[in-house]
Amino acid sequence: MTAKLSSIQSENPLVLIGGGRMGAAMLSGWLAGGLDVSAVTVVEPFETTREALSASHAGLQVVSSIDDVAATPSIVILAVKPQVMGDVMAPLRAWDKALFVSIAAGKTLGYFEAHLGADRSIIRVMPNTPAAVGAGISVAVGNAQVTADHKSLATALLQAVGMVDWVEDEGLIDAVTAVSGSGPAYVFHLVEAMTQAGIAAGLDAPLASRLARQTVIGSGVLMAEDDADAATLRQNVTSPGGTTQAALDVLMGDNRLVDLLTEAIAAAKKRSTELSS
């Protein structure tokens, strides 16, 4: 990863458009992974965010407008909200040799080809919010102009904030959005539900919250460090006829939890498809 990132030079820098939470997290990962600070320009319209980025990264060039980018970039990362993406498209057309990578939900490859040109190299990425702490997972798809070298560079950039997978069919991004893009919210709601259930079982609210929260955090760490699949890890915790088995009889009886999540993810996928249309 370091070799790929260090190959980006100040003469043709990486331009990050949007220095918010996700953009800032990616930037920190890139710099830690070997990207020279002089090889990055951040475009961020909000003054307080610009000041925070400058304070966090000495020597970082942060500008308020795309028109202020001095050098022609080799790669452009689009990390602005989908609803304002249209506002930044026009100035980007001049950068006809750049690789464009978007992390905006709902904006398709076709959208960017329509605004930038079908001959541009464009990658669409669906990350998720754990990328902000370097523990995300991103799924990427490129248009016909994306080369193996483009994929390798994009992979190095995305690995700075977590795991990366690629798909060939852009239609799968809606399912990815429903599973991993929206998925952190499902986990957070699980903690909410466990907390409420703990209170109903007689625990005070702060203790119930700590137990639920740390159980999910610890289970995630355990799963990350153990090669066993989720089913095996579940079985390892479950003694026949014990307390865990009693709870799982409720959760797994009649396929209740699987059916509920299948319905929820189908709803999220449907909405993602609607937003992309």
C-alpha positions as CSV (number, residue, x, y, z in Angstrom):
1,M,0.0,0.0,0.0
2,T,2.7,2.5,0.9
3,A,4.4,2.2,-2.5
4,K,1.2,2.9,-4.3
5,L,0.3,5.9,-2.2
6,S,3.9,7.3,-2.3
7,S,3.7,7.2,-6.1
8,I,1.2,10.2,-6.0
9,Q,3.3,13.3,-6.4
10,S,2.7,17.0,-5.8
11,E,3.0,17.8,-9.6
12,N,-0.2,15.7,-10.1
13,P,-1.7,15.5,-6.7
14,L,-4.7,13.7,-5.2
15,V,-7.5,16.2,-4.8
16,L,-10.0,15.4,-2.0
17,I,-13.3,17.3,-2.5
18,G,-15.0,17.3,0.9
19,G,-13.2,17.3,4.2
20,G,-16.0,16.1,6.4
21,R,-16.0,13.1,8.7
22,M,-15.5,10.5,6.0
23,G,-13.1,12.6,3.9
24,A,-11.0,13.5,7.0
25,A,-10.9,9.8,8.0
26,M,-9.6,8.8,4.6
27,L,-7.1,11.6,4.5
28,S,-5.6,10.5,7.9
29,G,-5.4,6.9,6.6
30,W,-3.6,7.9,3.4
31,L,-1.0,10.1,5.2
32,A,-0.4,7.3,7.7
33,G,0.0,4.9,4.8
34,G,2.7,6.8,3.0
35,L,1.0,9.5,1.0
36,D,3.1,12.7,1.3
37,V,1.1,15.7,2.6
38,S,2.5,17.8,-0.3
39,A,0.7,15.5,-2.7
40,V,-2.7,16.2,-1.4
41,T,-5.1,19.2,-1.9
42,V,-8.3,19.3,0.0
43,V,-11.3,21.4,-1.3
44,E,-13.5,22.3,1.6
45,P,-16.0,25.2,1.6
46,F,-16.5,25.4,5.4
47,E,-13.9,27.6,7.1
48,T,-14.0,25.8,10.5
49,T,-13.5,22.4,8.8
50,R,-10.6,23.9,6.7
51,E,-9.0,25.2,9.9
52,A,-9.4,21.8,11.7
53,L,-7.8,20.0,8.8
54,S,-4.9,22.4,8.6
55,A,-4.3,22.1,12.4
56,S,-4.3,18.3,12.2
57,H,-2.0,18.0,9.2
58,A,0.9,20.4,9.0
59,G,1.7,21.4,5.5
60,L,-1.6,20.3,4.1
61,Q,-3.0,22.5,1.3
62,V,-6.6,23.2,2.0
63,V,-8.6,25.5,-0.3
64,S,-12.2,26.7,-0.4
65,S,-13.0,26.2,-4.0
66,I,-12.1,23.8,-6.9
67,D,-11.0,26.9,-8.8
68,D,-8.2,27.3,-6.3
69,V,-6.6,23.9,-7.0
70,A,-3.3,24.9,-8.6
71,A,-2.0,21.6,-10.1
72,T,-3.8,19.2,-12.4
73,P,-4.7,16.1,-10.3
74,S,-4.0,12.5,-11.1
75,I,-6.9,11.3,-8.9
76,V,-10.0,13.1,-7.5
77,I,-11.9,11.7,-4.5
78,L,-15.5,13.0,-4.4
79,A,-16.5,12.9,-0.7
80,V,-19.3,15.4,-0.7
81,K,-23.0,14.7,0.1
82,P,-25.0,13.4,-2.8
83,Q,-27.4,16.3,-2.7
84,V,-24.6,18.8,-3.5
85,M,-22.7,16.7,-6.0
86,G,-24.3,18.5,-8.9
87,D,-22.7,21.8,-7.6
88,V,-19.2,20.5,-8.0
89,M,-19.4,18.7,-11.4
90,A,-18.8,21.5,-13.9
91,P,-15.3,22.5,-12.9
92,L,-14.2,18.9,-12.9
93,R,-14.6,18.5,-16.6
94,A,-11.3,20.2,-17.2
95,W,-9.4,17.4,-15.5
96,D,-9.8,15.0,-18.4
97,K,-6.8,12.7,-17.4
98,A,-7.8,12.2,-13.7
99,L,-9.2,9.1,-12.1
100,F,-12.5,10.0,-10.4
101,V,-13.5,8.1,-7.3
102,S,-16.9,8.8,-5.7
103,I,-18.1,7.7,-2.2
104,A,-21.5,9.4,-2.6
105,A,-24.4,7.1,-2.1
106,G,-26.9,6.9,-4.9
107,K,-24.8,8.5,-7.6
108,T,-24.2,6.0,-10.4
109,L,-21.4,5.6,-12.8
110,G,-23.9,6.8,-15.5
111,Y,-24.5,10.0,-13.5
112,F,-20.8,10.8,-13.5
113,E,-20.3,9.8,-17.2
114,A,-23.2,12.2,-18.1
115,H,-21.6,15.1,-16.2
116,L,-17.9,14.4,-16.8
117,G,-17.9,12.5,-20.1
118,A,-18.2,8.7,-20.9
119,D,-14.5,8.6,-21.7
120,R,-13.5,9.5,-18.1
121,S,-12.2,6.8,-15.7
122,I,-14.7,6.6,-12.9
123,I,-15.0,4.4,-9.8
124,R,-18.0,4.3,-7.6
125,V,-17.5,3.2,-4.0
126,M,-19.9,2.3,-1.2
127,P,-18.0,2.6,2.1
128,N,-19.5,2.5,5.6
129,T,-19.1,4.7,8.7
130,P,-16.6,2.4,10.6
131,A,-14.2,3.7,8.0
132,A,-13.9,6.8,10.3
133,V,-12.0,4.6,12.7
134,G,-10.1,2.5,10.2
135,A,-12.5,-0.4,10.5
136,G,-14.7,0.0,7.5
137,I,-15.5,-2.1,4.5
138,S,-15.8,-0.6,1.0
139,V,-17.2,-2.1,-2.2
140,A,-16.1,-0.6,-5.5
141,V,-17.1,-0.8,-9.1
142,G,-15.5,0.9,-12.1
143,N,-16.6,1.9,-15.5
144,A,-15.1,0.6,-18.8
145,Q,-12.3,3.1,-18.7
146,V,-10.9,1.9,-15.4
147,T,-7.7,0.0,-15.8
148,A,-5.9,-2.6,-13.6
149,D,-3.6,0.2,-12.4
150,H,-6.6,2.4,-11.5
151,K,-8.1,-0.5,-9.5
152,S,-4.8,-1.1,-7.7
153,L,-4.4,2.6,-6.7
154,A,-8.1,2.9,-5.6
155,T,-7.7,-0.3,-3.5
156,A,-4.6,1.1,-1.8
157,L,-6.5,4.3,-1.0
158,L,-9.6,2.5,0.3
159,Q,-7.5,0.0,2.4
160,A,-6.3,3.0,4.4
161,V,-9.7,2.9,6.1
162,G,-10.6,-0.8,6.1
163,M,-11.3,-3.7,3.9
164,V,-12.0,-3.5,0.1
165,D,-14.0,-5.7,-2.3
166,W,-14.8,-5.2,-6.0
167,V,-17.8,-6.1,-8.0
168,E,-18.3,-6.2,-11.8
169,D,-22.0,-5.5,-11.7
170,E,-23.0,-2.0,-10.5
171,G,-26.5,-3.3,-9.8
172,L,-25.0,-5.1,-6.8
173,I,-24.2,-1.8,-5.1
174,D,-27.8,-1.5,-4.0
175,A,-27.5,-4.8,-2.1
176,V,-24.1,-3.7,-0.7
177,T,-25.7,-0.5,0.5
178,A,-28.4,-2.4,2.2
179,V,-26.1,-4.8,4.0
180,S,-22.9,-2.9,4.9
181,G,-23.7,0.7,4.0
182,S,-26.7,0.8,6.3
183,G,-25.5,-2.1,8.4
184,P,-23.9,-0.1,11.2
185,A,-27.3,1.3,12.1
186,Y,-28.7,-2.2,12.5
187,V,-25.9,-3.0,15.0
188,F,-26.4,0.2,16.9
189,H,-30.1,-0.6,17.1
190,L,-29.3,-4.1,18.4
191,V,-27.4,-2.4,21.3
192,E,-30.5,-0.2,21.9
193,A,-32.7,-3.2,22.0
194,M,-30.4,-5.2,24.3
195,T,-30.2,-2.2,26.6
196,Q,-34.0,-2.0,26.8
197,A,-34.3,-5.7,27.3
198,G,-31.7,-5.5,30.1
199,I,-33.7,-2.8,31.8
200,A,-36.8,-4.9,31.5
201,A,-34.9,-7.8,33.2
202,G,-34.2,-5.6,36.2
203,L,-30.8,-3.9,35.5
204,D,-30.4,-0.1,35.9
205,A,-30.1,1.8,32.6
206,P,-26.4,2.7,32.8
207,L,-25.4,-0.9,33.5
208,A,-27.7,-2.3,30.9
209,S,-26.2,0.1,28.3
210,R,-22.6,-0.7,29.2
211,L,-23.3,-4.5,29.1
212,A,-25.0,-4.3,25.7
213,R,-22.4,-1.9,24.2
214,Q,-19.3,-3.7,25.3
215,T,-20.8,-7.1,24.4
216,V,-21.2,-6.0,20.8
217,I,-17.8,-4.3,20.8
218,G,-16.0,-7.4,22.3
219,S,-17.8,-9.8,20.0
220,G,-16.7,-7.8,17.0
221,V,-13.1,-7.9,18.1
222,L,-13.4,-11.6,18.8
223,M,-14.8,-12.2,15.4
224,A,-12.0,-10.1,13.8
225,E,-9.3,-12.2,15.5
226,D,-10.8,-15.6,15.1
227,D,-10.9,-17.3,11.7
228,A,-14.0,-19.3,12.6
229,D,-17.3,-18.3,10.8
230,A,-20.1,-16.6,12.7
231,A,-22.1,-19.8,13.1
232,T,-19.2,-21.6,14.7
233,L,-18.5,-18.7,17.1
234,R,-22.2,-18.8,18.0
235,Q,-22.1,-22.5,18.7
236,N,-19.0,-22.0,20.8
237,V,-21.0,-19.8,23.2
238,T,-24.0,-22.0,23.3
239,S,-24.2,-24.8,25.8
240,P,-27.1,-27.3,25.1
241,G,-29.9,-26.6,27.4
242,G,-28.3,-23.5,28.9
243,T,-29.2,-19.8,29.0
244,T,-27.9,-18.9,25.6
245,Q,-29.8,-21.8,24.0
246,A,-33.0,-20.5,25.7
247,A,-32.5,-17.1,24.1
248,L,-31.5,-18.5,20.7
249,D,-34.6,-20.6,20.7
250,V,-36.6,-17.4,20.6
251,L,-34.4,-15.5,18.1
252,M,-33.9,-18.5,15.8
253,G,-37.3,-20.1,16.2
254,D,-39.2,-20.1,12.9
255,N,-36.3,-18.3,11.4
256,R,-37.5,-15.1,13.1
257,L,-34.4,-13.0,13.1
258,V,-33.2,-14.1,9.7
259,D,-36.6,-13.4,8.2
260,L,-36.8,-10.0,9.9
261,L,-33.3,-8.9,8.7
262,T,-34.1,-10.3,5.2
263,E,-37.2,-8.1,5.1
264,A,-35.3,-5.1,6.4
265,I,-32.4,-5.4,4.0
266,A,-34.8,-5.9,1.1
267,A,-36.5,-2.6,2.0
268,A,-33.1,-0.9,2.2
269,K,-32.1,-2.3,-1.2
270,K,-35.4,-1.2,-2.7
271,R,-34.9,2.4,-1.4
272,S,-31.3,2.4,-2.7
273,T,-32.5,1.4,-6.1
274,E,-35.1,4.2,-6.0
275,L,-32.5,6.8,-5.0
276,S,-30.1,5.7,-7.8
277,S,-32.8,6.0,-10.5
